[in-house]
Amino acid sequence: MRNPGSDRTPLELEYACWRAVIEGRALEVYRHVMASDARVFLPERYFHRREALAEWVTTLEWHQFRFTGERMLPITESITLATYDAVADQADSTVPLRCSSLYVWRESRWQLTLHQRRPLAATTGG
């Protein structure tokens, strides 16, 4: 049975991953957080764990970020979905995103098994 106090929550792990990008430690943190069978789905393509670490995590760049609408939706005792909107400030742009990450409790810790991210369309009047 899972001991909820023995590790950070999935939402805390999401924050840690985003902070790691700013701190230049993204690869180190994602290596620890991502499950061996993890997948990342982006609008333009998807990655298996190894590809995500080599081609996606290493290209993430932002100077700050903000989350809104954070929710953790327990599916079972060992599966939780974290959802949120994020705004990532890059060198020359601000990118609004809708994100969801599925975490599974394995080996006495939460592991990221699926991450989806898509850009939010700019809001226009009318």
N, C-alpha and C positions, 0 to 999 in steps of 0.2 A: 504494500500500500504506500502511496505517495505521502511524503512528509512535506507539507506546504512551506514550512519555514526553512527548509534546507537549501533553497536556491531562490533566485529572483523570479518574479512573475514573468510571463511572456511579454507583457507590455513594458516592463522594466528592461528586458532584453532588447526590445525594439529600440528604446531610447539609447541603450548602450551601443548598439550597432550604429545608429546615426551619429552619436557623439564620437565614436571611433573614427568615422570618416573625417571629421573636423580635426581630430588629434593626430591623423596620419597613422592610425593603428587598425584600419578597417580589415585588412587581411587577417591579422592576428585574431581579432574578435570574431569575425565571421567563421573562421576555421573552427573555433570553439563552439559557436552557437549552432551552426548548420549540421543537421543530421547527415549521415553518410549517403542517404537516399534522397536528399533535399532537391527541390526543383524551384526555379525562379521563373515566373511568367511575366514578361513585359509585352507591351503592344507589338513590338517589332520582332520578338523571338522569345524562345524559352531556353533555359540553361539547366543542365544537370549540375550537381554540386561542383565537380572538378572544373567545368567550364565557367560556372559562376565565379568561382574563386580566381580563375585565371583571366577572364575576359570582362566580367561585370564589376566585381568588388574593386578591382584595381583601377577602374576608370571613374569611380564615384568621386565627385568633387563638389563640396559646398562649404560655405563659410559659416552659415547658421541655418537653423531649421526651427519650425514650430509645428506642433501637433494640435489638432482640434478634434473634438468628437470621439475621443478614445473610448473604446469599449472592449471588454473581454467577455467572450461568449463561451462558457464551458459547454462542451458537447458531451463529453463523458468525464470521469474523474481524471483520465490521463490524456485527454485531447481538448485543447482550447484554441479558439479563434480570436486573434487580436485584430481589431479594425480601427482605422483612423484616417483622417485627412492630414496631409503634411504640406507645408510650404518650404521649399528648399531654396535658399539664396545662394546663387552661384556668382562667379566673378562679374558677369554682365547680364544676368537675368534672374528672375524669380519664377520658380516652377511649382505650380499647385498640383498635388497628386492625391489620388485615393489609393489607400493601401490596405491589404489584409495579409495576415501571416498565420499559418496553422502550426501550432506547437504540439508535440507529443512528449509525454513524460517517459523517458528511457534512461537507463543507466543512472538513476538517481538524480536526474536533472531534466529541465525542459530543453528540447531540441527543436530547432526550426526545420520543418519538413516541406513547407510550401509558402512561398512569398509571391504575391501578385501586386503589381503597381501599374497604375495608368494615369495619364495626365488628366486633369480636370479642365474642361473647356472654360474659356473666359466667359464671364457673365455679361450679357448685353441686355439693354432695355428692350421691352416690347414683347 
